[in-house]
Each structure stands twice: as structure tokens, then as C-alpha cells.
Amino acid sequence: MNTSQRIVLILLVVCLLGGIISGSQFYYRLAYFWLLLLIFSYIMSRLALRGIHFSRTARFTRSQVGQIFEERFEVQNTSRVMRLWLEVKDESSLPGSRGSQVISMLKGRENRTYVVRTRLTTRGVFPLGPTVLASGDLFGLFQVSQTYPANDSLLVYPMMVDIHAFPNPVGWLSGGEALRRRTQQITANASGVREYVSGDPLNRIHWLSTARRNRLIVKEFELDPLSEVWIFVDANKSIQFSLPPEPVQLDERDMWRPSVRIPLPPSTEEYAISAAASLARYYLQNERIIGLVSAGRIYTVISAEKGGRQLGKILEALALFKADGKIPLQALVEAQARNLPRGSTVVIITPAYGDGVSLSVELLSRSGMRPIIVLIDAEGFGGPTGCVRVMRQLELMGIPVCRVANGDDLGQSLSSWMAMQPWR
């Protein structure tokens, strides 16, 4: 029972008592008025949402930090009775969502539509709902509501920066040597033919064999072992540090720009995720075969492939990434290095400040890999010192190393060759 209902009930009781004590018809008439008001308001509130239909649709369900996300809210009155007021309550967990709105004087057979634009500032997956549609009587005595569950969710990819130059080692052998491992990608190494299976692209059909056997035959391909690049993201929880984030200040004029640069939160996890996503896009644009390895609460290994589809898989994994693992970097490298082909380039992104980085690099070098280190300086995020010492160790080993500090322009830091030693 809300405050308005209590007030009306108190007035009703007072009028009844006044009529009983004084015997005056005036008090009885007032009591009838308050009673009829309660009954009328209750019936009116029960009918407030009858004939009202609500829909919430999004233009797309995948986007990136810094971009604009648009949703369309539609309220339809299918009855002939005008609705005085309706309130749309957006209870989505999407940061910055402004879908809540009050609709007044909704006429019979009328539709009201409005578009909500939200600047995406946080990676992750966010349900688009639930949404509550509320209304009531004219006097606000009774309120009714109906909840519409989330029918879809939005996946927000991490922010990516433009990288103009980064170590891109070539294979040890010119042209490479075919690796006896089948792949769905079309490469220069054709390994054989097989019968057509539903879903195979037409450009893989081997027409000579098809004509000879009188049935569809497709070509199979093998990978080039010297063109793979593997990105290792250190998800060890014990070495992650962060500072209290500052609120993101957005100009209203920015709401009409398709994309703006959102400052990264002061967290080693977010800097590592953004660096991994940017490097994956950089290498894929350079026609390299990319794979991803991380060991958070869920051990993630995305097999090495190339193309736009591979970028989508990597970005999806990084959008849901949580640095809450217990496996140190050295153990992760030891477990996965045996599965990588010799000559692969391994990019390690880590805020580690101990000897684990040097030991991991040594293990990769002995296994015939070419390591590159992106070192997140934990000191700027509230962590201990040690980044400079690790950099000196790596430089003595002839390993390219890039240092990223809190507040740095990530694209400029990754594109700077001054912080990287040449291959030896």
C-alpha cells in the first residue's frame, strides 16, 4: 500500500467516523466519494495496460567499445481508449543505457516509437532487458506493471587501436614447407582431393577430378608452418593490478559520431585485452595466420587461421575474457609450446615482473619459436616495480620488447620500434 492509498483510506475512515458521531449526511457523502474514488481508480489501473504492446529491437547485436549502439523502442495502443501515461523502465545492465522514458497521452490505435543511442564504454556481453512497462490510474493510487524479458544480448568487443608498425618476422625458409595438418583455409599447399560435402565452397571444387569421376570432388589444403602468429595473453590473477576508474566524460556532440576513442580503464587486464585485439587485427590485415591462447578460469585456445572470421572469433573470446586464472605464464607456455609449429612467432602480453617472462622466452627460443614481448608496466597500475629489470634481461637476450605504461597511447606504444630490439 503506497502513501496515496493510505491517505485516501484515512480520509474514508475519518468521514465514516464523522458521519457516525455527528449523524450528518455530509460526512457520509464524502465517505461515498472516497470509496468510489478507490473503486474507480482500481478498475482504471487494471485496464491501463490492456491492449498495450511493447517491442524493443536493435539494429545489431555486436559492436565495439567507442561505437554507438542504437535501439528502437515501440509502444503500441491497439485499443480505442487513450492512455494518459505509460512509463518504460529500461533495466538492462548496459552502461549508459537511456531507454527509460515516460509516454503521455497515447491515443487509441496509436504507435509511439523512439530511438535510444548509447555510447559503448565497456566490453562484455549485456542482455537487452528486462524492460518494465508501468502505468496506473489518473490519481496515482494504483500502479500496474508488466515485465518483458530480454530476448537478445549485445556483445561488445574490446577497443582496438591502429598499429602502423610491429615486428612481423618472416619464415626461416622461403615459401615455407607444407605442414601435414589439414585446414579449412585455402592455402598454396594443396594436399589432395576428397568427395564434396554439403557446405563446401564452390571455389574448392576440382573440376578435372569432378569430370573424371562424374561426381563433385573438392581440393584439400595444408598449412604453412612458418606463417603462424600466436598471441598469448597472461590471465594470471595474482599479477593483475588496477586503479579506481575515472568516469568517462562524453560530449553530447559525440553521440552523433559513429566512433570515438574511449580512454582505457586503469587496469592491466584492459590494456592487455586491447593490445591483443589490436595486434590480432594488425597481423590478419597483413595476411598472417593468427592463433590465441589464454588461461583464465576457462582455458582458451583458438586454432590458428586467417581472415575476417578468425578476427571475429578472437574478438568474441577477448570480449568475454576475465583475468582470473591461476596458471602462471611459464606453465602456460610450457603446456602450449609443444603444440606450436617451429618457426612460429609468439607474442606474449603480460604484466609479469619476475623471472617467469625470461624463462618463458628461453623455452620458446629453444623450441624454435620467435618470441615478442608486450610488457604492461604494473607499477603505473598500483603494482610493484620490476618492469625495467625484465626489459633489460630481454634486451640482453635479443628479444623485441615493447613497454606499455598507464596512460600511454596504446597505438603509439605498439607502433614504436624505438623500444624494440632488432632480431638477432
N, C-alpha and C positions, 0 to 999 in steps of 0.2 A: 504494500500500500504506500503510494507516494504522498507527498505533502499536500497536493491539491485535493486528493481524495479524503485525507484526514480533515482538512478544513471544511469541506462540504458536509462530511458526516457530523462534525461537531456542530455546524450550523443547523443541520437537521435535528439533532438531539436537543439543542437549545430551544428551537422553535416548538418541538413537541412538548418539552417541559413547560415552556411558557404558556402554551395552549391549555395544558392540563391544570396548571396552577391558577391561571387567570380566567380560563374559560373563554378567552377572546378568539373569534374566528380568524382574526388577522394572523395569529401565530400558526394556526392550522393551515391556512393558505400558503404561508411561507414554507411550512414543512412539506406540503404537497409539491411546491415549486422545486425545492431541493431534491426531493425524491424523484420527480420526473426528470430533472436535470441529470441525475446519476443514471437513470434507466436509458434516457436518450443518448447520453454520451457513451454508454457501454455498447449499445446497439450500433452506433455510428462507428466506433472503433473496430467492432467485429467485421464491419463491411469495408473498412478502409483499404485493405489490400486485396479485396476480392476483384478479380478482373485485371489485376496488375501483373504484367510480365516484365522480367528483367533479363538482360543479357550483357555479357562482358566478353569482348573479343580483342585479340591482339593481332597486329599485323605480322609479327614474327615472334618466335619463342626462343631465339638465340641471338645474343648481341654481345657487345664488348664494353668494358669499362671505358667511360668517356663518351659513349654514344647516347643518342636519345631513344627512349623506348616509348612507343605510343600504344595506348589502349582506348578502345571505344566502348563507352557505357551507354546503354539504351534502356529507357523505361517506357513501356507501352501500356496505355489505358484502353482496354478492349471494351469496357462498359460505357454507358452513356452518361454516367454520373461523374461530375467533376470532382477531382480530389484536391482538397485545399492545400495539403502539404505532404511531401514524401522526403524521407532522408535516406541517402545512400551512404553507408558506412563501409569504407574500404579497410579491411583488417588484414591485408597482405603484409608479409614481413619484408617486402621490398623497400630498402631505404629510400626515403624521399618521395614515396608514392603519395599523390594528392588526389586520389579518386573520390574521397568523401565530398558530398555536395548535398544541398537541400534544394528540392524542386517544389515550387509553389504553383498553385492554380493550374493543375494539369487537367485540361478539358477532356470530355468524353471523346473516345476514338482518336486520341492524340498521342503522338510519339515525341519523346524528348531524347535527344542524343547530345552527348558532349565527349570531347576527346581530351585525354589526360596525357601530358608529356612529362616523362621522368628522366632526369639525367642520371645515368648509371654510375655509381661511385664505388661499388663493392662487387667483387667476383663471387661466384657461387650459384646455387640453384634456389629460386624463390617461387613458392606457389602463388598463383594469381588469384588470391582469395584467402579465406572466405569473404563474401560480401553480404552485408546485412541490410535489408530494406525495411525501414521502420516508418510507421505512421500512427495516427490516432484520431481522436475526436477534435472538435473545434476548440474546446476549452482546455485541452491538455490533461484531462482527468485520467484517461486510459490510453495506453500505448500498446501497440502490437508490432511484432517484427517477424520477419522471415529470413532465414539464413540460406544463402546459396553457396554450396561448397565450391572449392577450387577445382575446376575442370582441366586446368593446364598449369604449367610451370614455366618459368623463364630461366634459362641457363645463361649466365653472364661470364664471358671469357675474360681472362686477365688482360690488363693493359699491355699493349705491345708498342715498342719504340722502333724507330728506323735506325738500322745499323748500316753504315756505309763501308766499313772495312773490318774484317775479323779474320784471324788465322784460318785458312782454308787449304790445308795440306793436300797435295796430290798423292796418288798412289805410288808405291815404290816401283811397280812395274808399269811401263807404258801400256795403256789399254787394259791392263788387268788380266786376270786368269779366271776362267769360269769356275764358280763355286758350285759343287754338286748339291744345290739346295733349290728346290722349286719355288717359284714366286708368281704372284698374280700380276706383277708389273711386267710391261713389255720392255725388254732389255735387248742389248745387241747380241746376247748369247742365247741362241735357240738350241734347246736340248733334245727335242724330239716332237712327236705328234701323238695325239690321242683322239678318241671319239668326242664329238660335240656333246656338251651337257647344257641343259636349259639354263640360260643366264650368261653364257659365254658371249663376249662381244664379237660382232661380225668381223672386226679388223684382225682377229686372231685366226680366222679360217685359212687353212692351207688348201688353196683351190686345186692344185695339181693332185694332191692326195685325195681330195674330195671327188674329183673326176675319175680317178683311177679306181677307187673303192665304191663309188656310187652311193656314198653317204657322207655327211658332214664330218670333216676332220679339222681339228684346231691344233695350233702350234703351242708348245710349252717352252718356257724360258727359265734361265738360271741367273742368279745374282752375280754381280761383280764384287768380289770381297774387298777391293781396295777403295771403294767409293762410299762406304758406310760411315756415318757420323752418329755417335751415341751420346746422349745428354744424360748425365747423372745428376739428380737433384738430391742433395743431402737433407733428409727429413728427420734426423735425429733430434728429438725434443730437447735433450739436455744442452744443446749448443745454440738454441734459438733464443733470441732476445728481441724485445720491443719496448717502445716508449709510448706514453699516452698519446693517442692520435689527436690532432687538432681538427676542429670542424672545417669541412670543405666549404669555402666561400665561392658561391656561384653567382654570376651576374645574370639578371633576368634576360638580358640580350643574348646570353649564351644558349638559352633554351631553344633558340631558332637556328643554332648552328648544328650541323649533323654530328660533329665530333669535336671535343675539346680535350686538352691534356689535364688529367686529374692527378694531383700530387700523390705519390705513393705513400701509404701509411708507414710510419717509422718502425718497421718490422723487418727482420732479416728474412722471414718467410715470404713476405710480399715482394721484396726486392728479388729474391731468388726465383720466384714464380714468374715475375715479369721478365727477368733476364732469360729464363728458359724458353718462354713463349716467343720472345723476340728473336732469339738465336735459331729456334726451330723454323720460324718463317724465313729468316735470312738464308739458312742453308737450303731449304726447299726451293726458294727462289733461284738459287744457284744450281739447281738440278742435282742436289745431293740426296742420298738415301739416309733417312733420319730414323733413329730409334730413341726411346725414352725409358729410363729406369729410375724408380724411386721406391723407398721402403718406409712409408708411413705406417698407419695402422693396417693398411692394406698394401701388400707387396704388388707393385705395378711394373709390368714390363710390356711395352708396346713394341712389337717387332718392327724392324727397320724396313721402311718403304718410302716412296716419294709421291709427290702430287698433292693436290688440294685436299683430297680425302684424308690423307695422313695428317695434315695440319689440323683438320677438324678433330680427329681422334686425340691428338696431343693436347689441343686447347681444351677439350672436354675434360681430359684427365687432370690438367692443371687447374681448371676452374673448381674442381672438387677436392683439390689437394689440401691435406692438413699435415703440418709438420709435427706429428705426434708419435713418431716411431721410436723404437728402442735400439735399432741396429745402427752401430757406428759406421762411418764412411768406409773404413778399412775392410770391415766384414762384408759390406755391400759390394765393394769392388772385387774382393776375393771370390764371392759367390757367383758373380756375373761375368768376370773376365774370361773364364774358361769357355763361355758360350759365344764370345765375340770372335769374328774372323781376324786373323793377323793383318796388320796394316790399317786397322780402323782408327779413326780419330775419336777420342773420348773427351768430351767437355764436362768437367766436374764443377758444379756450382755449389759452394759450401761456405758457411760462416765459421768453419772449424779454425781453431787457433793453436792446435797442438801438433804432435808429430804424426798424427793419423794421415794428414794430407801428403806428407813426404813419403810415408810408407806406401800409400795407395799409388802414388805416381811411380815409385820404384817398381811396384808389382806390375803395373800396366806396361812400363817400358820393357821389363824383362819378358813380358808376354807378346811383344811385338806391336804394341799399340802406340799411338801418338797422343799423349795427354795434353790438354789445355785446361788451365785453372781459372775460374772466375771466383775471386775471393771477396766475400762480403765482410767488410770490416766490422766486427761485432762491437768494437769499442764505442762507435758512434750510436749504437742502439742500446747502450746501457750494459754491455758485456765487458769481459776482461780484455786486456791488451794481448798482443801476440801476433797480430797480422803482419807487422813489418818483419819479424823474425822468420815467419813462414815464407814470406815473399823472397827474402834473401836466400833461404835454403833452395827454393825452386829455381831461382835465377842461377845459382851455382850448378844446378843440375841441368841447366839449359832448357827449362820448361817455360813456355809462354804463360804469363800470369797477368791477370787484369784485376785491379783493386777497385771495389765499388764501396763508397762511403755513404753514410746517411746524408741525404740532401743533394747528392750528386745528380746531374743529368745522366740518366741511365744510358740513353742512346749515345751520348758523347763519350761516356766512360768506356762502353763496349767497343766503340769505333776508334778509340785512341790506341795507336800502335806504340806510342811512347812508353807505355807501361808494360810492354811485352817484349820478351827477349826473342831473337830470331831462332829458327830451328838450327840445330847443330847436327 
